[in-house]
Amino acid sequence: MTNTDQFLERIQQPFFYRLYLLRHLPSAFFAGLRIQYADVNKAVVRVPYKWFTKNPFRSTYFACLSMAAEMSTGILAMAHLYKKEPKISMLVVNLEAIFLKKASGKTVFECEDGLLIEQTIREAAASGKATIFKARSIGTDSNGDIVAEFNITWSFKAKGQPSTVKTPI
């Protein structure tokens, strides 16, 4: 079993997942984000519509949608970085979103960029330079209608190397 497989198996165990969220991402814990599925190429994350995630307009607050979209891309990156040598840091450097429909129920975000993320991480490790990748996450409602589309730009860099990525301001 590879390190990536170990990470994915562990993160999909409810006890370890919730413990991780409570320790490192308490907002995601209280929002009720759940991983529905994850493998080396694809991650699916669900955000519920409930008291903690709603806004005054009877829809899911955009920040909660953003959190789920980021998690669907970040889980893939973390899986490919798990126990990797050299150590690689990851950081969101940009986020673009388009909201197409009111999210008034459970919303599911799906990212299918895992293998491209892995390739970008390999490039960062080989070059020692910061590399960026724009991951796409699509959010759908229970009817399968697209609620939102997110493009989350990640920067990957071997630790101990000076950064060469210019972050947009």
N, C-alpha and C positions, 0 to 999 in steps of 0.2 A: 504494500500500500504506500502510495506516494505521500509526501507532506501535504500536498494540496488536498488529496482525498481525506487525510486525517483531519484537516481543518474543517472541510465541508461536512464530514460525518459528525464531528463534535458540535459545530455551530447549529446543526439541525436537531440536536437533542434539546428539548424544551428547557430542562433544568439548567444546563450550561449556557444556553442562549440567554435566558432571562437573567442569570447571574452576571453574565458579561454586560448586558445592557444596564442593569442596575449599577454596576461598578463604573462603567466607562461612558454610557450614553443614557443617563437617567431620563431625559426627555423622551427618548424613543421607548423606554420601558413604560412610562406613564401614558404615553400615547397609544400603546398597545400594538406597536409594529411587530409583525410576525413574518418569518421566512416560510413561504409556502413550498419553495423548491429551490435547490441550488445544486449545480454540477460545475464542471470546469469551464463551461461556456455560457451558462445561463443562470440567472438568479431571479426569483419572483418574490416580491415583498408586498405584504398587505397592510393597509392602514384602515382602521375602522372609522366609522362615523359615530362618535359618542361625545359625551360631555367635554372631555379633555381636548378633543380635536376639532370641535365645531367653532364656527364664527357666528356673529349676530345675524348673518344672512341665511341661516339654515343650510350651510354647506361646510365642507371640510376646509379648515384654515389652510391657506397656501403654504405656510411654513411646515405644516405636518405632511402635506403632499411632497414638498421638497425633501423632507427628511427621508421619506420612504423611497423616493427616486434615487437620492444619493446612496442610501443603503443598498439598493439593488445593484449599483455599480461598485460600491466600496467592498461589498462581500466578495465579489469576484477578484478584486485587486488583493484583498487581504489573503484570500485563499492561495493565490499565486506567490505571495510574499512569505507565507508561513514557513519559518525555519530556513529561509533562503540565505545563502552566503554569496557575495557580501550582503550585508544588511542594506535594505533599500527603504528610504522614507517615501511616504505618499502624502500628497496635499492637494486639496481642491483649490484651483487657481481661477476658475471661472464657472459660472452657472448661467444657463439660458433656459427660459421656460416659456411655453405657450400654453395657455389655459383655454381649452376649446368648449368645455361643457361644465356646468355646475356639478361638483362632486357632492352628492347628497346621500351617499351610502358608502358601503365598503368599496375602496379603490385598490386595485392591484397594479403594481409597477413591475415591469419585466425588462431586463437588460440581457441581450444576447451577444455581448462583446467580450466575453471571457478570454477567448483565444487571442484576440487582438490586444487585449490588456496584457496578457502573458508575454506576447511578442515585444511590446513596448517596455515591459520590465526587463526582459533579456537585453534589449538595446541599452537601457540605462546601466545595467550591471557591466556590460561589455565596454561601453564607452567611458564610464565614470562621469558622464555629463547628465544633467537633468533632461529628461525627455517628457513630452506631454502627449496625452491621448484624450480625445473628446469621446466620452461614452454616452450612449443614448439610452434613455429609459422611457418607456411608454406606459402611461397609466390608463386603465380601463375600468369602467363600472361593471356592475353585475349583469348588465345587458350586453357587454362586450363593446360598448361605445367608448371611443377615446375621449378621455377627460382632459388629459394634459400630456405634453411631450417635453422632456427635459434633456438637455445636453450638458453634461457635467465634465469639465476639463480637469483632468488629474495630472499632476506633475510627479514623476518618479525620479529619484536621485540616490545614487550610492552614498551612504552616510560617510561623512568626513570629506566630501568633495564640495568645493564652492559652487553655489548656484549660478546658472547662466540663463535661467528662464526669467523673462521679464513678465511680471504679472500685470494684467490690465488694471488701470485705476478708474 
